[in-house]
Amino acid sequence: MNQLPLFRAEPAEPVQRPPDVAYIRKSLNRLLRLAREAQIMPWSEGETESWEKLFPQLAASLPAEESEPLTSAFRSELARLRFVDVNGARGAKTDR
């Protein structure tokens, strides 16, 4: 039995689906909430760098009036958390 017909000569073109804006919005808001609630950086250095690059790329899928404030708020939270990491917990909120 010849098995060559089982394999396609040319790879099929992947179907490009539109981004799931509701899922992206939910994920970005979850990340922003996590950063806002954190007293220290909630991610490793590598994860932080990754989110710093991915967050604006994902936010670009949303309308501009929604993506710009989200991205700006996320960058501000990263700056705050980095400041706390560098300067210690002196600038962070405490439970006492």
DSSP file (Angstrom, degrees, kcal/mol; ACC not computed):
  #  RESIDUE AA STRUCTURE BP1 BP2  ACC     N-H-->O    O-->H-N    N-H-->O    O-->H-N    TCO  KAPPA ALPHA  PHI   PSI    X-CA   Y-CA   Z-CA
    1    1 A M              0   0    0      0, 0.0     2,-0.5     0, 0.0     0, 0.0   0.000 360.0 360.0 360.0 133.3    0.0    0.0    0.0
    2    2 A N        -     0   0    0      1,-0.1     4,-0.0     2,-0.0     0, 0.0  -0.741 360.0-172.7 -86.9 124.4    1.3    3.4   -1.0
    3    3 A Q    >   +     0   0    0     -2,-0.5     3,-1.9     1,-0.2     4,-0.4   0.459  60.1  97.3 -98.1  -2.4    1.2    5.9    2.0
    4    4 A L  G >  S+     0   0    0      1,-0.3     3,-1.8     2,-0.2    -1,-0.2   0.844  74.1  63.8 -58.4 -35.4    2.2    9.0    0.1
    5    5 A P  G 3  S+     0   0    0      0, 0.0    -1,-0.3     0, 0.0    -2,-0.1   0.704  90.9  69.3 -62.7 -14.6   -1.4   10.2   -0.4
    6    6 A L  G <  S+     0   0    0     -3,-1.9     2,-0.4     2,-0.1    -2,-0.2   0.724  94.4  64.3 -72.7 -20.1   -1.6   10.5    3.4
    7    7 A F  S <  S-     0   0    0     -3,-1.8     2,-0.2    -4,-0.4     3,-0.0  -0.872  84.4-127.7-109.2 135.9    0.8   13.4    3.3
    8    8 A R        -     0   0    0     -2,-0.4    -2,-0.1     1,-0.1     4,-0.0  -0.518   8.0-139.9 -78.0 146.8    0.0   16.7    1.6
    9    9 A A  S    S+     0   0    0     -2,-0.2    -1,-0.1     1,-0.2    -2,-0.0   0.863  91.3  34.2 -72.8 -36.5    2.5   18.1   -0.9
   10   10 A E  S    S-     0   0    0     -3,-0.0    -1,-0.2     3,-0.0     2,-0.1  -0.955  92.0-112.2-121.2 137.7    2.0   21.6    0.4
   11   11 A P        -     0   0    0      0, 0.0     2,-0.1     0, 0.0    -2,-0.0  -0.411  39.4-108.5 -66.3 143.1    1.4   22.6    4.0
   12   12 A A        -     0   0    0      1,-0.1     3,-0.0    -2,-0.1    -4,-0.0  -0.449  32.2-109.8 -71.1 143.6   -2.1   24.1    4.6
   13   13 A E        -     0   0    0     -2,-0.1     2,-0.1     1,-0.1    -1,-0.1  -0.582  36.2-116.8 -71.9 129.0   -2.3   27.8    5.3
   14   14 A P        -     0   0    0      0, 0.0     2,-0.5     0, 0.0    -1,-0.1  -0.440  27.3-115.1 -68.0 142.3   -3.2   28.4    8.9
   15   15 A V        -     0   0    0     -2,-0.1     2,-0.7     1,-0.1    -3,-0.0  -0.670  25.3-135.8 -79.7 123.4   -6.5   30.2    9.3
   16   16 A Q        -     0   0    0     -2,-0.5    -1,-0.1    -3,-0.0    -3,-0.0  -0.719  21.5-161.5 -84.4 114.8   -6.0   33.6   10.9
   17   17 A R        -     0   0    0     -2,-0.7     3,-0.1     1,-0.1     0, 0.0  -0.703  23.7-108.1 -94.6 148.2   -8.5   34.2   13.6
   18   18 A P        -     0   0    0      0, 0.0    -1,-0.1     0, 0.0     2,-0.0  -0.425  47.2 -92.9 -68.4 150.8   -9.4   37.6   14.9
   19   19 A P        -     0   0    0      0, 0.0     2,-1.4     0, 0.0     3,-0.1  -0.331  32.6-116.4 -65.2 147.1   -8.1   38.3   18.4
   20   20 A D     >  -     0   0    0      1,-0.2     4,-2.4    -3,-0.1     3,-0.2  -0.706  33.4-173.6 -84.4  93.0  -10.4   37.6   21.3
   21   21 A V  H  > S+     0   0    0     -2,-1.4     4,-2.8     1,-0.2     5,-0.2   0.854  79.6  54.0 -61.9 -38.5  -10.7   41.1   22.6
   22   22 A A  H  > S+     0   0    0      2,-0.2     4,-2.3     1,-0.2    -1,-0.2   0.908 110.8  46.3 -63.9 -41.2  -12.8   40.2   25.7
   23   23 A Y  H  > S+     0   0    0      2,-0.2     4,-2.4    -3,-0.2    -2,-0.2   0.905 113.5  48.6 -67.1 -42.0  -10.1   37.6   26.7
   24   24 A I  H  X S+     0   0    0     -4,-2.4     4,-2.7     2,-0.2     5,-0.2   0.930 111.8  49.6 -63.5 -45.3   -7.3   40.1   26.1
   25   25 A R  H  X S+     0   0    0     -4,-2.8     4,-2.4     1,-0.2     5,-0.2   0.927 112.1  48.1 -58.8 -46.6   -9.1   42.8   28.1
   26   26 A K  H  X S+     0   0    0     -4,-2.3     4,-1.9    -5,-0.2    -1,-0.2   0.910 113.3  47.7 -61.7 -43.3   -9.7   40.4   31.0
   27   27 A S  H  X S+     0   0    0     -4,-2.4     4,-2.3     2,-0.2    -2,-0.2   0.912 112.4  48.0 -65.7 -43.9   -6.1   39.2   31.0
   28   28 A L  H  X S+     0   0    0     -4,-2.7     4,-2.5     1,-0.2    -2,-0.2   0.900 112.0  49.3 -65.5 -40.8   -4.6   42.7   30.9
   29   29 A N  H  X S+     0   0    0     -4,-2.4     4,-2.4    -5,-0.2    -1,-0.2   0.866 109.9  52.1 -66.2 -35.2   -6.9   43.9   33.7
   30   30 A R  H  X S+     0   0    0     -4,-1.9     4,-2.3    -5,-0.2    -2,-0.2   0.923 111.0  47.2 -65.0 -44.6   -5.9   40.9   35.8
   31   31 A L  H  X S+     0   0    0     -4,-2.3     4,-2.2     2,-0.2    -2,-0.2   0.913 113.1  48.5 -62.6 -43.1   -2.2   41.7   35.3
   32   32 A L  H  X S+     0   0    0     -4,-2.5     4,-2.5     2,-0.2    -2,-0.2   0.910 111.1  50.0 -64.5 -42.4   -2.8   45.3   36.2
   33   33 A R  H  X S+     0   0    0     -4,-2.4     4,-2.2     2,-0.2    -1,-0.2   0.906 109.8  51.6 -62.1 -41.8   -4.8   44.4   39.3
   34   34 A L  H  X S+     0   0    0     -4,-2.3     4,-1.0     1,-0.2    -2,-0.2   0.916 111.9  46.3 -61.1 -43.9   -2.0   42.0   40.4
   35   35 A A  H  < S+     0   0    0     -4,-2.2     3,-0.3     1,-0.2    -2,-0.2   0.898 112.2  50.7 -66.1 -40.5    0.6   44.8   39.9
   36   36 A R  H  < S+     0   0    0     -4,-2.5    -2,-0.2     1,-0.2    -1,-0.2   0.872 112.8  45.6 -65.8 -37.0   -1.5   47.4   41.8
   37   37 A E  H  < S+     0   0    0     -4,-2.2    -1,-0.2    -5,-0.2    -2,-0.2   0.641  94.0 101.0 -81.5 -14.5   -2.1   45.0   44.7
   38   38 A A     <  -     0   0    0     -4,-1.0     3,-0.1    -3,-0.3    -3,-0.0  -0.446  49.9-168.7 -76.8 142.7    1.6   44.0   45.0
   39   39 A Q  S    S+     0   0    0      1,-0.2     2,-0.3    -2,-0.1    -1,-0.1   0.622  83.2  23.8 -98.5 -20.8    3.9   45.5   47.6
   40   40 A I  S    S-     0   0    0     52,-0.0    -1,-0.2    44,-0.0    42,-0.1  -0.892 112.6 -67.3-133.7 166.9    6.9   43.9   45.9
   41   41 A M        -     0   0    0     40,-0.4    -2,-0.1    -2,-0.3    -6,-0.1  -0.356  41.8-156.9 -58.5 121.6    7.5   42.8   42.3
   42   42 A P  S    S+     0   0    0      0, 0.0     2,-0.3     0, 0.0    -1,-0.2   0.538  70.3  56.5 -81.0  -4.9    5.2   39.8   41.7
   43   43 A W  S    S-     0   0    0      1,-0.1    -2,-0.0     2,-0.0     2,-0.0  -0.845  87.8-103.8-123.9 159.3    7.2   38.4   38.9
   44   44 A S     >  -     0   0    0     -2,-0.3     4,-2.6     1,-0.1     5,-0.2  -0.230  45.9 -98.3 -68.5 170.2   10.8   37.3   38.3
   45   45 A E  H  > S+     0   0    0      1,-0.2     4,-2.3     2,-0.2     5,-0.2   0.912 125.5  48.0 -59.3 -43.3   13.1   39.6   36.4
   46   46 A G  H  > S+     0   0    0      2,-0.2     4,-2.1     1,-0.2    -1,-0.2   0.906 112.5  47.8 -65.6 -42.3   12.6   37.6   33.2
   47   47 A E  H  > S+     0   0    0      2,-0.2     4,-2.8     1,-0.2     5,-0.2   0.891 110.8  52.4 -65.1 -39.1    8.8   37.5   33.6
   48   48 A T  H  X S+     0   0    0     -4,-2.6     4,-2.4     2,-0.2    -2,-0.2   0.931 109.9  47.9 -62.9 -45.4    8.7   41.2   34.3
   49   49 A E  H  X S+     0   0    0     -4,-2.3     4,-1.3     1,-0.2    -1,-0.2   0.903 112.3  50.6 -61.2 -40.3   10.7   42.0   31.1
   50   50 A S  H  X S+     0   0    0     -4,-2.1     4,-2.9     1,-0.2     3,-0.4   0.937 112.4  44.7 -63.5 -47.6    8.4   39.7   29.1
   51   51 A W  H  X S+     0   0    0     -4,-2.8     4,-2.6     1,-0.2    -1,-0.2   0.844 107.4  60.2 -66.5 -32.1    5.2   41.4   30.5
   52   52 A E  H  < S+     0   0    0     -4,-2.4    -1,-0.2    -5,-0.2    -2,-0.2   0.846 114.6  35.5 -63.3 -32.5    6.7   44.8   29.9
   53   53 A K  H  X S+     0   0    0     -4,-1.3     4,-1.0    -3,-0.4    -2,-0.2   0.875 121.4  45.1 -85.0 -42.3    7.0   43.9   26.2
   54   54 A L  H  X S+     0   0    0     -4,-2.9     4,-3.0     1,-0.2     5,-0.3   0.852  99.4  67.9 -74.6 -35.2    3.8   41.9   25.8
   55   55 A F  H  X S+     0   0    0     -4,-2.6     4,-2.7     1,-0.2     5,-0.2   0.928 104.5  41.6 -54.5 -52.4    1.4   44.1   27.7
   56   56 A P  H  > S+     0   0    0      0, 0.0     4,-1.5     0, 0.0    -1,-0.2   0.866 114.3  53.4 -64.5 -33.3    1.5   47.0   25.1
   57   57 A Q  H  < S+     0   0    0     -4,-1.0     4,-0.3     2,-0.2    -2,-0.2   0.925 113.5  41.9 -66.3 -43.2    1.4   44.5   22.2
   58   58 A L  H >< S+     0   0    0     -4,-3.0     3,-1.8     1,-0.2     4,-0.3   0.902 111.3  56.0 -68.6 -40.4   -1.7   42.8   23.6
   59   59 A A  H >< S+     0   0    0     -4,-2.7     3,-2.0    -5,-0.3    -1,-0.2   0.794  92.1  71.7 -62.9 -27.2   -3.3   46.2   24.5
   60   60 A A  T 3< S+     0   0    0     -4,-1.5    -1,-0.3     1,-0.3    -2,-0.2   0.694  86.9  66.0 -62.7 -17.4   -2.9   47.3   20.9
   61   61 A S  T <  S+     0   0    0     -3,-1.8    -1,-0.3    -4,-0.3    -2,-0.2   0.681  94.3  73.6 -75.1 -17.9   -5.7   44.8   20.1
   62   62 A L  S <  S-     0   0    0     -3,-2.0     5,-0.1    -4,-0.3   -41,-0.0  -0.474 104.1 -79.3 -90.5 164.4   -8.1   47.0   22.1
   63   63 A P    >>  -     0   0    0      0, 0.0     4,-2.8     0, 0.0     3,-1.8  -0.332  44.4-115.4 -59.8 147.8   -9.5   50.4   21.1
   64   64 A A  H 3> S+     0   0    0      1,-0.3     4,-2.1     2,-0.2    -2,-0.1   0.858 114.6  58.8 -56.3 -39.9   -6.9   53.2   21.6
   65   65 A E  H 34 S+     0   0    0      1,-0.2    -1,-0.3     2,-0.2    -3,-0.0   0.691 116.6  35.5 -66.6 -15.5   -9.1   54.9   24.2
   66   66 A E  H <> S+     0   0    0     -3,-1.8     4,-1.3    -7,-0.1    -2,-0.2   0.774 116.4  50.6-101.3 -38.4   -8.9   51.7   26.2
   67   67 A S  H  X S+     0   0    0     -4,-2.8     4,-2.7     1,-0.2     5,-0.2   0.888 104.0  56.6 -72.6 -39.5   -5.3   50.5   25.5
   68   68 A E  H  X S+     0   0    0     -4,-2.1     4,-2.4    -5,-0.2     5,-0.2   0.929 109.1  43.8 -63.0 -47.9   -3.4   53.7   26.2
   69   69 A P  H  > S+     0   0    0      0, 0.0     4,-2.5     0, 0.0    -1,-0.2   0.895 115.0  50.6 -64.6 -37.0   -4.7   54.2   29.8
   70   70 A L  H  X S+     0   0    0     -4,-1.3     4,-2.4     2,-0.2    -2,-0.2   0.941 113.0  45.0 -63.2 -47.1   -4.1   50.5   30.5
   71   71 A T  H  X S+     0   0    0     -4,-2.7     4,-2.4     2,-0.2    -1,-0.2   0.906 114.0  49.4 -64.7 -42.1   -0.6   50.5   29.2
   72   72 A S  H  X S+     0   0    0     -4,-2.4     4,-2.2    -5,-0.2    -1,-0.2   0.917 111.8  48.3 -63.3 -44.0    0.3   53.8   31.0
   73   73 A A  H  X S+     0   0    0     -4,-2.5     4,-2.3     2,-0.2    -2,-0.2   0.896 111.2  50.8 -64.1 -40.4   -1.1   52.4   34.3
   74   74 A F  H  X S+     0   0    0     -4,-2.4     4,-2.3     2,-0.2    -2,-0.2   0.925 110.5  48.6 -64.7 -44.0    0.9   49.2   33.9
   75   75 A R  H  X S+     0   0    0     -4,-2.4     4,-2.3     1,-0.2    -1,-0.2   0.897 110.7  51.6 -62.3 -39.7    4.1   51.1   33.2
   76   76 A S  H  X S+     0   0    0     -4,-2.2     4,-2.3     2,-0.2    -1,-0.2   0.909 109.8  49.1 -63.2 -42.1    3.5   53.3   36.3
   77   77 A E  H  X S+     0   0    0     -4,-2.3     4,-2.7     2,-0.2    -2,-0.2   0.894 110.0  51.1 -66.1 -39.3    2.9   50.2   38.5
   78   78 A L  H  X S+     0   0    0     -4,-2.3     4,-2.4     2,-0.2    -1,-0.2   0.912 110.2  49.9 -63.3 -40.6    6.1   48.6   37.2
   79   79 A A  H  X S+     0   0    0     -4,-2.3     4,-2.2     2,-0.2    -2,-0.2   0.914 111.6  48.8 -63.1 -42.1    8.0   51.8   37.9
   80   80 A R  H  X S+     0   0    0     -4,-2.3     4,-2.2     2,-0.2    -2,-0.2   0.930 112.7  47.1 -62.1 -46.3    6.6   51.9   41.5
   81   81 A L  H  X S+     0   0    0     -4,-2.7     4,-2.3     1,-0.2   -40,-0.4   0.865 111.5  50.6 -66.8 -36.3    7.4   48.2   42.1
   82   82 A R  H  X S+     0   0    0     -4,-2.4     4,-2.4     2,-0.2    -1,-0.2   0.893 108.7  52.6 -67.2 -38.5   11.0   48.7   40.8
   83   83 A F  H  X S+     0   0    0     -4,-2.2     4,-2.9     1,-0.2    -2,-0.2   0.923 110.4  47.8 -61.1 -44.3   11.4   51.7   43.1
   84   84 A V  H  X S+     0   0    0     -4,-2.2     4,-1.1     1,-0.2    -2,-0.2   0.904 111.2  51.0 -63.5 -41.7   10.3   49.6   46.0
   85   85 A D  H  < S+     0   0    0     -4,-2.3    -2,-0.2     2,-0.2    -1,-0.2   0.896 116.0  41.0 -62.7 -40.2   12.7   46.8   45.0
   86   86 A V  H  < S+     0   0    0     -4,-2.4    -2,-0.2     1,-0.2    -1,-0.2   0.904 124.4  35.6 -74.7 -42.4   15.6   49.2   44.7
   87   87 A N  H >< S-     0   0    0     -4,-2.9     3,-0.6     1,-0.3    -2,-0.2   0.352 108.6-123.7 -97.0   5.3   14.8   51.3   47.8
   88   88 A G  G ><  -     0   0    0     -4,-1.1     3,-0.8     1,-0.2    -1,-0.3  -0.238  49.9 -49.1  79.5-174.2   13.5   48.4   50.0
   89   89 A A  G >  S+     0   0    0      1,-0.2     3,-1.0     2,-0.1    -1,-0.2   0.384 106.9 101.1 -79.6   4.3   10.1   48.3   51.7
   90   90 A R  G <  S+     0   0    0     -3,-0.6    -1,-0.2     1,-0.3    -2,-0.1   0.885  88.5  40.5 -57.7 -38.8   10.5   51.8   53.1
   91   91 A G  G <  S+     0   0    0     -3,-0.8    -1,-0.3    -7,-0.1     2,-0.1   0.524 101.0  94.2 -88.2  -4.5    8.3   53.2   50.4
   92   92 A A  S <  S-     0   0    0     -3,-1.0     2,-0.1    -4,-0.1   -53,-0.1  -0.479  83.7-101.6 -87.0 157.4    5.8   50.4   50.4
   93   93 A K        -     0   0    0     -2,-0.1     2,-0.3     2,-0.0    -1,-0.1  -0.450  37.7-152.5 -70.0 148.2    2.6   50.2   52.4
   94   94 A T        -     0   0    0     -2,-0.1    -1,-0.0    -4,-0.1    -4,-0.0  -0.888  20.0-132.4-122.1 157.8    2.7   48.1   55.6
   95   95 A D              0   0    0     -2,-0.3    -1,-0.1     1,-0.2    -2,-0.0   0.503 360.0 360.0 -84.9  -4.3    0.0   46.2   57.4
   96   96 A R              0   0    0      0, 0.0    -1,-0.2     0, 0.0    -3,-0.0   0.469 360.0 360.0 -87.3 360.0    1.0   47.6   60.8
